[in-house]
Amino acid sequence: MNDIATHFNPMAPDQLHDPYPLYARMRRERPVFYSPMFDLWVVTRYADISEVEKDTARFSSVGALDARAEPHPEVRAVLAQAYPRFLSLVQSDPPDHARVRAVFGRALSAQRIAAMEPTIRETADALIDGFVRDGKTDLIQRFAYALPGFIICDLLGVPRSDMEQLKRWSDDKTLLMSATAPIEQQVQSAHGFIAMERYFREQLHERRHHPREDLLTLLVPQSMGGTAPLSEQEAVCNAMDLFAAGHETTTGLIGNGLWLLLNTPEQWKAVREDPSLLPNALEEVLRMESPIRGFFRTVMADTPLSGVTLPKGSRAFILYASGNRDETQFTEPDRFDIRRADAKKHLAFGKGIHFCVGAPLAKLEGRIAFEQLLRRLPGLRLRTDEAPVFRPYFMLRGFEHLPIAWDV
């Protein structure tokens, strides 16, 4: 094997399929290293990732979704039509972070999320109705995308019929920010990014004149007659991030979870017989196969970490997917155990002030999804005639296609 620093490439086929042996070697040999391929300092150990997450003064979250500080000139030329900076909750530092998060606290309150359980269950059942008699389907394309996609559309207050278009634009945004696709494809994605920005700007202006009981209305800035202490730019960017975050994590949770469970028959049998095990099982899924591989940070001052110094102005990538398998934090970290007592200590939703504000919604959607799949698809199994396909993204860990079958 080549040197770790040059071998690290989340887009490589072997690392899309199973990156964890490499991550274990990183933690042992070079827990913090510089990747020349991506111009990033990669942080792999649980303790170091936690330290970076909590130290917002030395590790800025501005640009936390961007693999590179500056896009390619051709991409930048297209993005000149967009806002000069992408200002959202996950990409903000104190004191702005507290101001923006307060808006989300109202929008995603525990009461609002709990009240959505009947709608989530009805939506899951309606989706299953569409394929239950077929005996086989692609779980991702027919269920795991659509369930959280429809629910985040409902929360934002946009038509469910717009979900497919919004999903394509959201994929453009993800591809653009990971900066790993060919330049021609990045340019095309930049146009999708601008279209998504324009869509949510128009939606916010519509709410300005016709407020509703939805999240977009709660995001309307005070300067536009709303209640949010946000600029228009912040409101639009947060609406875009809300849509992306509102479905990406849950899609990954459902797909990764079913794949893990069906590959461990004794664990699958246990949750079939006792669905009360599902909440902790989902925490273990998030630990074993985090839907978000990691986030980026900008180093604000020369900072020592695990024996190396990260230079001021450099970029760091905190690799949740490695920290979640850290043997100094979890006993037998590569063993999938739905009864694991400390499964909730995973990093999948982040730590500190950036802990995911939508985590309760994602876990509720995941629990309901598995309850309904278990109840309605007897003999559920992975298909042997068609292989799963992983998503080719730098930041995301999950499936593009997951073929399943059941008894009809």
Number of C-alpha atoms within 10 A of each C-alpha: 6 7 8 17 19 13 14 21 17 20 16 13 12 11 16 21 16 11 17 17 11 17 24 20 13 21 19 13 11 21 21 24 22 22 18 11 11 18 15 22 24 24 27 29 30 25 15 18 23 17 15 22 22 16 12 20 13 17 25 22 23 20 23 23 22 22 24 18 18 11 18 13 11 13 21 14 13 17 18 11 11 18 14 9 12 20 21 25 25 23 22 21 18 13 8 14 17 14 14 23 18 12 18 20 12 13 21 18 14 12 9 13 17 13 10 16 15 11 12 20 19 13 19 24 19 14 16 19 12 11 15 19 12 12 15 19 18 19 24 21 15 16 25 25 22 22 25 28 25 23 22 22 22 16 20 22 17 17 10 15 10 12 19 14 12 21 19 15 23 23 18 23 23 21 22 26 23 19 22 18 17 8 16 11 15 24 22 14 25 27 20 21 25 19 15 24 20 13 14 19 20 13 19 24 16 15 22 18 11 9 15 13 11 16 22 26 23 21 27 28 21 14 12 16 11 18 14 21 17 21 16 19 19 21 24 29 21 24 23 24 19 21 21 20 22 23 25 24 25 25 28 27 29 30 24 22 24 23 21 17 21 16 14 13 11 11 19 19 12 16 18 17 11 10 15 13 15 21 16 19 25 23 23 27 28 28 28 25 26 27 27 24 21 27 22 26 27 23 22 17 15 13 13 10 16 13 10 13 14 21 16 14 14 18 27 27 27 27 24 28 28 30 29 26 26 22 17 12 16 20 12 12 16 16 12 19 18 21 16 15 11 14 21 15 16 24 24 27 21 21 17 14 17 19 14 16 20 19 18 15 23 22 20 18 26 26 21 19 25 20 18 15 17 17 11 15 18 14 12 18 19 21 16 10 7 12 12 17 14 16 17 19 19 22 23 23 25 29 23 18 19 24 20 23 20 18 13 11
